[in-house]
Structure formats: structure tokens, C-alpha cells
Amino acid sequence: MDQEQNPAPVQARASEIRAQGGALWRRATAQIVRIPVTARVLLGFLLLAGILMGVHTALAGKDASLRLKVQHGFRTAQFSMWIDGDLAYSGKLIGQGSLSETFPISSGAHQVRVRIVSDDGATQENSIKGDFTRNSQRTLSANARRNDVSLNWQGSEMPVAESASAGTGWFNRYAGTLLMTVAGSIVSALTGYMIRELPKQIGSRSQ
């Protein structure tokens, strides 16, 4: 008969891990306590300012949309699209057919570039510029063939649903401005505080 595994080594190892974790926690807590309260407050406000600025950046102006329609005749190919130099889409074209995707975009002028690499390594590229007005959608048609890829804007701009865009636009205008104002005030206050208090902290440390 197989002997039962002795649980003592496992329990000892678990106790050792718990002891090491407790020691690390105590050392970290001791290091945090040694940091002056003013420095901890400054770090907290800097973190808050960074969060506010990040939220504002995330909310900034995706107030239009680009609809992409691709017609192709490849068995397999890699399709990529860039908007103003930033990669917006990359995926496989499989079988003769079509691809349709919609991308949020900010209003204004943008350059769209596409690239198709077929299964035999042939590469075709093309680019086109387009203007987007606020709360609108434009459709870009890409006709991909083995020897080239053509790009054309289809029809005219289509308005998007005002119920969704109006609320987002209001939030971007007012809440975004408020977030940036609060973040700027925090940074200004922290800068002034550091200018006043940092020499005192250095002097007290030296003494």
C-alpha cells in the first residue's frame, strides 16, 4: 500500500510563506510611516491630479465616426488601417467578401491610410484625407484588388443620434473643463507648497 503523504512539510512551508509575507508587510509599513505626513499628502494630491488629467484625456473629443467598408477578392490577406499615423485596425481578410467596421474619431481633418498584404507577399497601400464635422459619420469604401487598392468616400456625411451625442458633448465641454481646472489648481497649489516647505524639510533633515 502507498504510504500517505506527510502534511507536516507542506504546513511548514505555508507557515514560512506567511511569516515572510508578514515581515515584508511590516517593513513596508515602517518605511511608509517614516515618510513625513506632508510628503504623503503631496503624493496623494499628485495622484489625484494625474487621475483627473487621465479622465479628461479619455473623454476628449471622439465626437464623430468613420465607417469602413472593404470589398476584396483575396483568399487570405492582412489588412491594416491607420488614422493620422496611429494604427486603428489590423486583421485578416479571409475568402472573397467584405469587411465593415466603425471607428470613433474626433471632428476635423484626418488622413486615413490602408495597407493590404496578400498571401503571396504582395503589398498595396493607399491614403486619403477627409473632413469630419461634429456628430456625423462618413463612410470610406476600400476596393482591394491584387494590383492596387482604391479609396473613396461614399455619399455625404450622415448625422449620428443626437440623444447619445448631445449628452456626451455636454459632458466633454463642461465636465472636461471642470476636471482640467481642478487638476490645474491642485498642481499650482502643490508647486507653491513645495517651494515653501521643501527648504524647511531639507533644513530639518540636516539638523
C-alpha positions in Angstrom: 0.0 0.0 0.0 1.1 3.5 -0.7 2.0 5.5 2.3 0.0 8.6 3.0 1.9 11.9 2.3 3.1 13.6 5.5 1.4 17.0 5.6 4.0 18.4 8.0 6.4 19.8 5.3 3.5 21.4 3.4 2.3 23.1 6.6 5.8 24.2 7.5 6.2 25.7 4.0 2.9 27.6 4.3 3.9 28.9 7.7 7.2 30.1 6.3 5.5 31.9 3.4 3.1 33.6 5.8 6.0 34.6 8.1 7.9 36.1 5.1 4.8 38.0 3.9 4.2 39.4 7.4 7.8 40.5 7.6 7.6 42.3 4.2 4.4 44.0 5.2 5.9 45.2 8.5 9.0 46.6 6.7 6.8 48.3 4.1 4.6 49.8 6.8 7.7 51.1 8.7 9.0 52.7 5.5 5.7 54.4 4.9 5.5 55.7 8.5 8.9 57.2 8.1 7.7 59.4 5.2 6.6 62.8 6.6 2.9 63.4 6.6 3.3 66.4 4.3 5.1 64.3 1.7 2.3 61.7 1.9 -0.3 64.4 1.4 1.6 65.8 -1.6 1.9 62.3 -3.2 -1.9 61.8 -2.7 -2.7 65.1 -4.4 -0.3 64.4 -7.2 -2.0 61.1 -7.8 -5.4 62.8 -7.8 -4.3 65.3 -10.3 -2.9 62.6 -12.6 -6.2 60.7 -12.4 -8.2 63.8 -13.3 -6.0 64.6 -16.3 -6.2 61.0 -17.4 -10.0 61.1 -17.2 -10.1 64.3 -19.2 -7.8 62.8 -21.9 -10.1 59.7 -22.2 -13.2 61.9 -22.6 -11.6 64.2 -25.1 -13.4 64.7 -28.4 -14.4 61.4 -30.0 -17.5 63.2 -31.4 -17.7 61.7 -34.9 -17.3 58.3 -36.5 -15.6 56.6 -39.5 -17.3 53.6 -41.1 -15.0 51.4 -43.1 -16.3 49.1 -45.9 -13.8 46.8 -47.6 -14.5 44.8 -50.7 -11.8 42.3 -51.6 -11.1 39.2 -53.8 -8.3 37.6 -51.8 -8.3 34.1 -50.3 -6.3 35.5 -47.4 -4.7 38.8 -46.8 -3.6 41.1 -43.9 -5.5 44.4 -43.8 -4.3 47.4 -41.7 -5.6 50.9 -41.4 -4.0 54.0 -39.8 -5.7 57.2 -38.8 -3.3 60.1 -38.6 -0.4 57.7 -38.3 -2.0 55.7 -35.4 -2.9 52.1 -36.1 -6.7 51.8 -35.8 -7.3 48.3 -37.2 -5.4 45.2 -38.2 -7.0 41.9 -39.1 -7.2 39.1 -41.6 -9.3 39.2 -44.8 -10.4 35.6 -45.4 -12.3 34.4 -48.5 -13.7 36.7 -51.2 -16.1 39.0 -49.5 -16.4 42.2 -47.5 -15.4 43.8 -44.2 -17.4 46.5 -42.3 -16.2 48.3 -39.1 -17.0 51.6 -37.4 -14.4 53.7 -35.5 -15.0 56.7 -33.2 -13.0 59.7 -34.3 -12.7 63.4 -33.4 -14.2 66.0 -35.7 -11.8 67.8 -38.0 -9.5 66.8 -40.8 -7.9 63.4 -40.8 -5.7 61.2 -43.0 -6.6 57.6 -43.4 -4.0 55.1 -44.8 -4.6 51.4 -45.6 -2.3 48.6 -46.4 -3.1 45.1 -47.7 -0.5 42.3 -47.8 -1.7 39.3 -49.8 -0.9 35.7 -49.0 1.9 35.8 -51.7 3.5 38.8 -50.1 2.3 41.5 -52.5 1.7 44.8 -50.7 -0.7 47.5 -51.7 -1.1 50.9 -49.9 -3.2 54.0 -50.4 -4.2 57.0 -48.4 -7.0 59.6 -48.4 -7.9 62.7 -46.5 -11.3 63.6 -45.1 -13.1 66.2 -43.0 -15.4 65.2 -40.2 -18.0 67.5 -38.7 -19.2 67.1 -35.1 -21.9 64.4 -34.6 -21.5 63.0 -38.1 -20.4 59.7 -39.7 -18.5 59.3 -43.0 -18.2 56.0 -44.9 -14.9 55.1 -46.5 -15.1 52.5 -49.3 -11.9 50.4 -49.9 -11.8 48.3 -53.1 -8.9 45.9 -52.7 -7.5 44.1 -55.7 -4.3 42.2 -56.2 -2.6 45.1 -58.1 -4.0 48.0 -56.2 -6.4 49.3 -53.5 -8.7 52.3 -54.2 -10.2 54.5 -51.6 -13.4 56.7 -51.9 -15.7 58.5 -49.6 -19.3 57.3 -50.1 -22.2 59.7 -50.3 -22.3 62.6 -47.8 -21.9 62.8 -44.0 -24.7 61.2 -42.0 -25.7 62.6 -38.7 -25.5 60.4 -35.7 -28.1 60.0 -33.0 -28.4 63.3 -31.1 -29.7 61.6 -27.9 -26.3 59.9 -27.3 -24.0 62.6 -28.8 -25.7 65.5 -27.0 -25.1 64.1 -23.6 -21.5 63.1 -24.4 -20.8 66.5 -26.0 -22.2 68.3 -22.9 -20.1 66.2 -20.6 -17.0 66.7 -22.7 -17.5 70.5 -22.7 -18.4 71.1 -19.1 -17.1 68.2 -17.1 -13.8 68.1 -19.1 -13.2 71.8 -18.4 -14.0 71.3 -14.7 -11.6 68.4 -14.5 -8.8 70.3 -16.1 -9.5 73.3 -13.8 -9.4 71.2 -10.7 -6.2 69.4 -11.8 -4.5 72.7 -12.7 -5.4 74.2 -9.3 -4.1 71.1 -7.5 -0.8 71.3 -9.4 -0.4 75.0 -8.8 -1.1 74.6 -5.1 1.3 71.7 -4.8 4.0 73.7 -6.6 3.6 76.6 -4.2 3.6 74.4 -1.2 6.7 72.5 -2.3 8.5 75.8 -2.9 7.7 76.9 0.7 8.1 73.6 2.6 10.9 71.8 0.8 13.7 74.1 2.2 12.3 73.6 5.7 12.2 69.8 5.3 15.8 69.8 4.0 16.9 72.0 6.8 15.3 69.8 9.5 16.8 66.7 7.9 20.3 68.4 8.0 19.9 69.3 11.7 
